[in-house]
Amino acid sequence: MILSRHSLSTVSYVSRRFVQNLPRNVRLELDSEVNKQLTSDNTKLAFFKEHKGKFYHKNVLPKQLEETINTVLSDIEPQRLKVDMKLLADHLAERHLPMEQRELQTIAQKVIQNLIDTEPRMNTLALSPEHREEINLKRQHELVKRLKSSIYHWQPLNFDEYKSKIYLATNFASHYAMLLQIFNEIKKRERDFLPVRLFDFGSGVGSVMWAAMHVWGKQAFAEILNVDKSREMNELSQLILQKGQPNKTPLVHGVVYRQFMPHGRENVFDLVVADHTLFEFENRFERLKAVQSLWYNVKPGGFLILVERGNIHGYTAINEARDNILSRIAVSAKTTDNNDVEEMNDGESLKEHDDSSITKRYSRAHIFSPCPHDLTCPKAQLNIPCRIATRFRPLQIFDFQQNVPDFEIAQMSYIVVRKGERDKNDIYGTWPRVIEPIVDRKNHQHVRLCCPNGEYVNVPISKNKHGAGLHRLSHHAAPGDIFPVTAELIEDKSTTNKENEIISSPRRRRAYRT
């Protein structure tokens, strides 16, 4: 199969938008059950939005939860709330990852060299000491000015009680919808997976907790650990559990709030989530160190979920965490044995100083979603963010409900990593995933797929060539859907027939009239 992860790269390069095109001699085969469903005359069976690879869920806040949030926000003036929500949303959208020390040094050297090149030449020896000192001060002011305009000034987010409520009104609905979509896929694909313990790192106002309880039920979790460095955030999340009344009993028992990460590898969880948290670390080393600690808190067979904004900066944070987990933290025993000495001598390696052996520190992992493979992300080489769109209804704040749109679109970059080896019998592991919006043309569609062999390909699908079922499936596909097809290499009959005709046909002589 061409799209399998063990096959060679057979796609041809196409210069249009740097996307590889699937060759013409590759035949796509739709899954038999999905094909039967899509071509059925029964309207209920042929509902194309509910096939195997579609994980559609109604991303709307529960009515009771929405009323509780409105109760919490009732002490803020509506107009002020609306303005501050816009300011916070713009600030979060413009945030970058903090710059590394090497990047700062490179930028500083370029700025200094540019300042030297653009400065007019003068003989400083002929100037008086006062004049030279004045020129040096001007240089320093100009250098500081250019450095400030060239270097991104990163600052961590600090929340008090009021800012926590603004964050609640701005981001709760979108984050809730993102996590609902991720959890719903886990539940549909792994029906035997029943989480009991949940660890939310950087819990904020509790969107992860509410999404998990909506998917698996409030009584499913024996313990929910919410960790956030902001005490005001933890208090606000607990207030929502109490329906906005501080003295009331929480709706769910077993919810624990902490300001620091738990220690010890024996304290493991079925679900470990870090939702929009990686931007709060001051450098790459601290981010990867936190990811390593989170991975150690995952129970064998459990899931680690990392979610960030769907831009190039959020994708960079997710991709570096993905590569670090697959290539350094979770590797096979053979790779560990070969790299024991290198790991111990590497000064930048992420390791724990304990007495346990190196082989015990590693545990295998595979990407559950959205990637259908464990290879290098093909979009990283193109510097294009891999992101999935989520459709959600914004928080309906009662005081200005008329001005709120019905539905909005939020972009997210995320990974779901499962601790354990990949199941070879999992049919979802043999199917590609749609990672970009479908490009509709007059008689066909262009579907951009991330394949199990690590390729990023464009597949033109038409009704005449691929059939009504596959055409209908591609027409209604959306980013994030698993495309239930497999591909096989077939013999290109047109090329072989032409070659055979050239070889077998004798040379014809021209006939002349006598």
PASEKE-879793 format. One record per residue (C-alpha): residue number from 1; chain; x, z, y. Coordinates in steps of 0.001 Angstrom, whole numbers. Example, Ala and Ser with C-alpha at 12.3 -4.5 7.8 and 13.67 -1.06 7.14 Angstrom:
// residues 2
    k  c     east       up    north
    1  A    12300     7800    -4500
    2  A    13670     7140    -1060
END
This chain:
// residues 514
    k  c     east       up    north
    1  A        0        0        0
    2  A     1348     -981     3416
    3  A       13     2035     5277
    4  A     1377     4559     2769
    5  A     4160     6865     3909
    6  A     6488     5600     1141
    7  A     6309     1941     2150
    8  A     8765      -18     4221
    9  A     8109    -1166     7745
   10  A     6399    -4562     7491
   11  A     4847    -4805    10917
   12  A     6062    -7371    13416
   13  A     7006    -6468    16934
   14  A     4714    -7609    19730
   15  A     5898    -7278    23309
   16  A     2416    -6620    24703
   17  A     2417    -2938    25678
   18  A     5162    -2296    23088
   19  A     2559    -2098    20288
   20  A     3370    -3444    16833
   21  A      877    -5879    15356
   22  A     -272    -5742    11757
   23  A      842    -8915     9883
   24  A    -1741   -11486     8863
   25  A     -881   -11172     5183
   26  A    -2072    -7548     5087
   27  A    -5589    -7016     3779
   28  A    -7554    -3973     4967
   29  A    -9883    -2355     2459
   30  A   -12605      -24     3636
   31  A   -13344     3099     1614
   32  A   -16097     2331     -907
   33  A   -18328     5267       54
   34  A   -17997     4567     3776
   35  A   -18613      860     3210
   36  A   -21780     1640     1240
   37  A   -22914     3928     4028
   38  A   -22245     1438     6841
   39  A   -23851    -1560     5118
   40  A   -26917      296     3874
   41  A   -30414     -657     5021
   42  A   -31335     3014     5162
   43  A   -31082     4061     8814
   44  A   -30166     7655     7974
   45  A   -27441     6645     5524
   46  A   -26051     3969     7840
   47  A   -25522     6373    10735
   48  A   -21974     5356    11623
   49  A   -21248     8519    13638
   50  A   -21201    10716    10541
   51  A   -18828     9063     8086
   52  A   -15900    10846     6401
   53  A   -13356    10238     9130
   54  A   -15653    11235    11986
   55  A   -15546    14882    13013
   56  A   -18189    14779    15692
   57  A   -19482    18104    16969
   58  A   -21821    18966    19806
   59  A   -19404    20494    22310
   60  A   -21874    22594    24287
   61  A   -21505    26274    25069
   62  A   -24056    28536    23354
   63  A   -26808    29556    25719
   64  A   -26211    33294    25325
   65  A   -22473    32890    25996
   66  A   -23152    30773    29074
   67  A   -25545    33384    30451
   68  A   -22942    36111    29902
   69  A   -20303    34131    31808
   70  A   -22750    33628    34676
   71  A   -23335    37375    34732
   72  A   -19592    38005    34992
   73  A   -19256    35476    37847
   74  A   -22315    36672    39745
   75  A   -20298    38809    42197
   76  A   -18419    35789    43631
   77  A   -19856    33733    46468
   78  A   -20858    30283    45083
   79  A   -19170    28209    47781
   80  A   -15922    30160    47520
   81  A   -16046    29893    43741
   82  A   -16443    26130    43914
   83  A   -13494    25687    46291
   84  A   -11172    27961    44304
   85  A   -12098    26230    41038
   86  A   -11025    22899    42527
   87  A    -7738    24379    43796
   88  A    -6902    25919    40416
   89  A    -7811    22738    38507
   90  A    -5529    20650    40767
   91  A    -2687    23152    40432
   92  A    -2894    23200    36630
   93  A    -3068    19394    36448
   94  A      151    19064    38496
   95  A     2176    21624    36543
   96  A     5376    20503    34838
   97  A     7604    22108    32279
   98  A    10434    24140    33855
   99  A    13622    22139    34267
  100  A    16590    22901    32059
  101  A    19985    23910    33428
  102  A    21566    20571    32505
  103  A    18843    18668    34320
  104  A    19329    20806    37419
  105  A    23071    20178    37398
  106  A    22593    16418    36986
  107  A    20090    16231    39845
  108  A    22319    18363    42091
  109  A    25301    16093    41455
  110  A    23250    12991    42295
  111  A    21905    14548    45485
  112  A    25377    15600    46625
  113  A    26819    12168    45869
  114  A    23960    10475    47714
  115  A    24506    12753    50713
  116  A    28217    11900    50773
  117  A    27541     8146    50536
  118  A    24945     8111    53329
  119  A    26888    10329    55740
  120  A    28803     8446    58464
  121  A    32552     8687    58205
  122  A    34377    10816    60755
  123  A    37774    12368    61254
  124  A    37052    16081    60924
  125  A    40695    16996    61628
  126  A    40322    15772    65180
  127  A    37295    18003    65787
  128  A    37341    21533    67087
  129  A    36699    24423    64662
  130  A    33317    25133    66269
  131  A    32251    21512    65903
  132  A    33378    21421    62250
  133  A    31446    24589    61477
  134  A    28354    23087    63097
  135  A    28685    19922    60979
  136  A    29073    21974    57782
  137  A    25909    23951    58590
  138  A    23983    20717    59107
  139  A    25274    19450    55771
  140  A    24151    22604    54016
  141  A    20671    22437    55566
  142  A    20319    18783    54631
  143  A    21538    19476    51093
  144  A    19060    22318    50605
  145  A    16268    20159    51992
  146  A    17002    17316    49581
  147  A    17362    19642    46611
  148  A    13991    21239    47317
  149  A    12330    17831    47452
  150  A    14055    16650    44240
  151  A    13702    19693    41984
  152  A    10406    20935    40600
  153  A     9932    24610    41393
  154  A     8315    26150    38328
  155  A     6538    29489    38537
  156  A     4656    31408    35836
  157  A      941    32007    36234
  158  A        1    35519    37324
  159  A    -3642    36574    37186
  160  A    -5448    39441    38826
  161  A    -9130    40210    38319
  162  A   -10374    37562    40744
  163  A    -8016    34802    39550
  164  A    -8986    35550    35956
  165  A   -12622    34874    36798
  166  A   -11687    31620    38529
  167  A    -9756    30596    35417
  168  A   -12792    31482    33306
  169  A   -15086    29271    35381
  170  A   -12594    26391    35477
  171  A   -11252    26072    31928
  172  A   -13418    27958    29444
  173  A   -15795    25081    28624
  174  A   -13062    22439    28190
  175  A   -10774    24662    26093
  176  A   -13733    25755    23986
  177  A   -14628    22107    23272
  178  A   -11042    21184    22337
  179  A   -10725    24023    19859
  180  A   -14196    23393    18475
  181  A   -13169    19834    17629
  182  A    -9954    20996    15913
  183  A   -11632    23791    13940
  184  A   -14475    21509    12882
  185  A   -12008    19047    11330
  186  A   -10280    21846     9426
  187  A   -13616    23085     8096
  188  A   -14806    19634     6986
  189  A   -11538    18606     5345
  190  A   -10702    21975     3765
  191  A   -14022    23352     2571
  192  A   -12359    26079      487
  193  A   -10441    27437     3486
  194  A   -12142    30599     4759
  195  A   -10046    32370     7424
  196  A   -10196    36147     7568
  197  A    -7543    36972    10161
  198  A    -7073    35135    13496
  199  A    -4130    35503    15883
  200  A    -4550    34008    19362
  201  A    -1303    34009    21346
  202  A    -1974    33624    25054
  203  A    -5646    34346    24456
  204  A    -6714    34320    28105
  205  A   -10485    34704    28354
  206  A   -11079    34247    24608
  207  A   -12054    30577    24175
  208  A   -10208    30407    20815
  209  A   -12077    33423    19482
  210  A   -15503    32080    20463
  211  A   -14794    28596    19052
  212  A   -13596    30035    15719
  213  A   -16643    32296    15441
  214  A   -18925    29344    16185
  215  A   -17387    27273    13345
  216  A   -16921    29916    10637
  217  A   -19399    32571    11783
  218  A   -19062    35927    13526
  219  A   -18930    37852    10251
  220  A   -16168    35707     8728
  221  A   -13254    37423    10490
  222  A   -12122    40900     9536
  223  A    -9582    40969    12379
  224  A    -9081    38957    15552
  225  A    -5863    39708    17432
  226  A    -5825    38521    21064
  227  A    -2413    38703    22753
  228  A    -2034    38010    26478
  229  A      483    39394    28947
  230  A    -2224    39776    31625
  231  A    -4132    43035    31323
  232  A    -6878    41638    33587
  233  A    -7382    38678    31254
  234  A    -7773    40971    28256
  235  A   -10280    43136    30109
  236  A   -12304    40078    31158
  237  A   -12337    38729    27580
  238  A   -13538    42098    26319
  239  A   -16205    42196    29035
  240  A   -17609    38874    27774
  241  A   -17838    40386    24280
  242  A   -19896    43182    25838
  243  A   -22324    40695    27460
  244  A   -20995    41475    30926
  245  A   -21775    45197    30699
  246  A   -18694    47472    30433
  247  A   -20446    50315    28599
  248  A   -22135    48156    25975
  249  A   -21016    47823    22342
  250  A   -19118    44553    21658
  251  A   -20957    41804    19789
  252  A   -18115    41477    17264
  253  A   -16121    44232    15605
  254  A   -12482    43966    14602
  255  A   -11291    42394    17879
  256  A    -7956    43845    19057
  257  A    -6237    43205    22408
  258  A    -2489    43460    22945
  259  A        2    42420    25626
  260  A     2921    41761    23255
  261  A     3417    39709    20099
  262  A     3222    41590    16774
  263  A     6470    42223    14898
  264  A     7172    41988    11203
  265  A     6645    39161     8752
  266  A     4236    41156     6672
  267  A     1685    40857     9502
  268  A      407    37358     8624
  269  A    -2748    35510     9659
  270  A    -4819    32619     8323
  271  A    -5090    31007    11774
  272  A    -2424    31274    14473
  273  A    -3309    29533    17746
  274  A    -1421    29030    21025
  275  A    -3811    27356    23448
  276  A    -2251    26127    26733
  277  A      540    28715    26471
  278  A     3862    26866    26078
  279  A     4100    26147    29828
  280  A     4550    29869    30525
  281  A     8106    30056    29124
  282  A    10982    29544    31512
  283  A    13076    27226    29318
  284  A    13089    25241    26102
  285  A    14926    27913    24118
  286  A    12265    30523    24879
  287  A     9473    28086    23969
  288  A    10969    27224    20603
  289  A    11750    30862    19920
  290  A     8079    31712    20491
  291  A     7001    28848    18195
  292  A     9327    30177    15502
  293  A     7840    33662    15802
  294  A     4322    32228    15585
  295  A     5260    30273    12471
  296  A     6455    33444    10765
  297  A     3030    34997    11407
  298  A     1248    32192     9509
  299  A       64    33052     6021
  300  A     1009    30611     3197
  301  A    -1756    28022     3191
  302  A    -2696    28938     6769
  303  A    -2581    26881     9955
  304  A     -553    26958    13166
  305  A    -2369    25245    16053
  306  A     -670    24325    19335
  307  A    -2726    22799    22160
  308  A    -1638    21603    25612
  309  A    -2856    19275    28337
  310  A    -3035    15585    27488
  311  A     -318    14381    29867
  312  A     3352    13529    29397
  313  A     4467    17115    30064
  314  A     2024    18679    27614
  315  A     2909    16050    25020
  316  A     6628    16794    25514
  317  A     6077    20494    24807
  318  A     3982    19729    21716
  319  A     6403    17116    20371
  320  A     9490    19314    20733
  321  A     7654    22134    18918
  322  A     6605    19654    16211
  323  A    10161    18391    15682
  324  A    11546    21918    15673
  325  A     9101    23088    13003
  326  A     9630    20098    10705
  327  A    13399    19667    11085
  328  A    14680    23214    11639
  329  A    12165    25941    10815
  330  A    10231    24483     7867
  331  A    12513    22406     5662
  332  A    12941    21968     1948
  333  A    15303    24089     -115
  334  A    17755    21179     -605
  335  A    18091    20612     3113
  336  A    18533    24345     3651
  337  A    21363    24561     1117
  338  A    23204    21654     2742
  339  A    22894    23087     6239
  340  A    23543    26785     5600
  341  A    26971    26794     7227
  342  A    25857    24637    10165
  343  A    22867    26892    10859
  344  A    25019    30021    10883
  345  A    27630    28473    13204
  346  A    25228    26760    15600
  347  A    25074    28805    18784
  348  A    21784    27287    19926
  349  A    20025    27609    16559
  350  A    16872    29675    16452
  351  A    17403    32399    13895
  352  A    16566    35994    13190
  353  A    19258    38599    12740
  354  A    18143    40265     9541
  355  A    19549    40867     6075
  356  A    17301    38376     4288
  357  A    18798    35196     2853
  358  A    18485    31916     4635
  359  A    16389    30307     1915
  360  A    13754    33010     2296
  361  A    13468    32341     6031
  362  A    12273    28798     5471
  363  A     8894    27665     4186
  364  A     7644    24140     3811
  365  A     5120    22643     6181
  366  A     3256    19433     6864
  367  A     1278    18075     9791
  368  A    -2432    18419     9079
  369  A    -3624    16641    12241
  370  A    -3551    14505    14269
  371  A     -471    12892    12684
  372  A     -983    11420     9178
  373  A     2785    11715     8570
  374  A     5731    14101     9046
  375  A     8082    11511    10547
  376  A     9186    11067    14147
  377  A     6316    10404    16516
  378  A     6308     6645    17302
  379  A     5013     7264    20818
  380  A     7965     9490    21708
  381  A    10303     6484    21731
  382  A     7937     4652    24096
  383  A     7542     7702    26381
  384  A     3752     7466    25999
  385  A     1777    10695    25519
  386  A     -205    11001    22309
  387  A    -3490    12549    23374
  388  A    -7033    12884    22125
  389  A   -10115    12857    24351
  390  A   -12800    15531    24066
  391  A   -16279    15144    25503
  392  A   -17795    18407    26701
  393  A   -20470    19768    28987
  394  A   -19058    21810    31883
  395  A   -20072    25378    32467
  396  A   -23549    25374    33986
  397  A   -23130    27846    36829
  398  A   -26620    28715    37977
  399  A   -25831    28883    41700
  400  A   -24715    25229    41972
  401  A   -26113    23759    38790
  402  A   -27436    20591    40462
  403  A   -23947    19382    41423
  404  A   -22438    19804    37927
  405  A   -22191    16574    35848
  406  A   -23823    16447    32436
  407  A   -20647    15687    30474
  408  A   -16956    15288    31221
  409  A   -13872    14093    29330
  410  A   -10815    16304    28756
  411  A    -7509    15061    27319
  412  A    -5442    17205    24967
  413  A    -2153    16920    23073
  414  A    -2081    19098    19997
  415  A     -738    19592    16486
  416  A    -2115    21446    13489
  417  A      637    22453    11057
  418  A     -186    23843     7629
  419  A     2222    26120     5787
  420  A     2721    24547     2378
  421  A     3349    21185      773
  422  A     1096    18219     1398
  423  A    -1559    17615    -1240
  424  A     -859    14224    -2825
  425  A    -4495    13916    -3921
  426  A    -5816    14370     -387
  427  A    -7521    11106      510
  428  A    -7272    11859     4226
  429  A    -3484    11698     3917
  430  A    -3655     8000     2994
  431  A    -5752     6948     6007
  432  A    -4494     6208     9538
  433  A    -5873     7796    12703
  434  A    -7210     6169    15868
  435  A    -5057     7410    18748
  436  A    -6203     5227    21660
  437  A    -9549     3984    22971
  438  A   -10880      860    21269
  439  A   -10254    -2365    23216
  440  A   -13435    -4459    22955
  441  A   -13273    -8247    23179
  442  A   -15961   -10881    22774
  443  A   -15866   -11276    19002
  444  A   -13382    -8625    17907
  445  A   -11847    -5240    18711
  446  A    -8265    -4005    18968
  447  A    -7778     -712    17131
  448  A    -4568     1236    17776
  449  A    -3636     3284    14700
  450  A    -1026     5870    13762
  451  A     -291     5119    10104
  452  A      953     7372     7259
  453  A     4245     5435     7194
  454  A     5007     6545    10765
  455  A     4161     3229    12440
  456  A     2090     2744    15588
  457  A      198     -524    15093
  458  A    -2503    -2630    16696
  459  A    -5119    -4070    14338
  460  A    -7432    -6875    15595
  461  A   -10693    -6574    13634
  462  A   -13404    -9232    13621
  463  A   -16650    -9560    11708
  464  A   -15771   -12928    10149
  465  A   -12383   -11846     8827
  466  A   -12954    -8192     7866
  467  A   -16678    -7986     7188
  468  A   -19632    -6286     8833
  469  A   -18784    -2771     7650
  470  A   -15253    -2625     9044
  471  A   -16322    -4398    12226
  472  A   -19105    -1913    12755
  473  A   -16778      997    12038
  474  A   -14171     -156    14560
  475  A   -16767     -907    17224
  476  A   -17926     2719    17265
  477  A   -14577     4409    16584
  478  A   -13096     6837    19094
  479  A    -9655     8418    19622
  480  A    -9154    11223    17120
  481  A   -11180     9594    14324
  482  A    -9597     9034    10940
  483  A    -9915     5346    10056
  484  A   -10977     5239     6357
  485  A    -9045     2120     5345
  486  A    -6092     1259     3156
  487  A    -3917    -1854     3381
  488  A    -2352    -4059      741
  489  A      177    -6851     1054
  490  A    -1226   -10160     -158
  491  A      384   -13548     -639
  492  A      112   -15793     2375
  493  A    -1551   -18794      702
  494  A    -1459   -21031     3747
  495  A     2336   -20819     3969
  496  A     2918   -21247      243
  497  A      528   -24233       29
  498  A     2371   -26011     2831
  499  A     5725   -25391     1156
  500  A     4398   -26643    -2186
  501  A     3011   -29779     -577
  502  A     6337   -30509     1056
  503  A     8227   -30027    -2209
  504  A     5798   -31676    -4649
  505  A     4551   -34642    -2641
  506  A     6689   -37805    -3075
  507  A     7908   -39751      -76
  508  A     5457   -42459      897
  509  A     6719   -45896     1918
  510  A     5139   -47856     4674
  511  A     3283   -50976     3514
  512  A     3989   -54185     5403
  513  A     1654   -57144     5480
  514  A     3245   -60303     4170
END
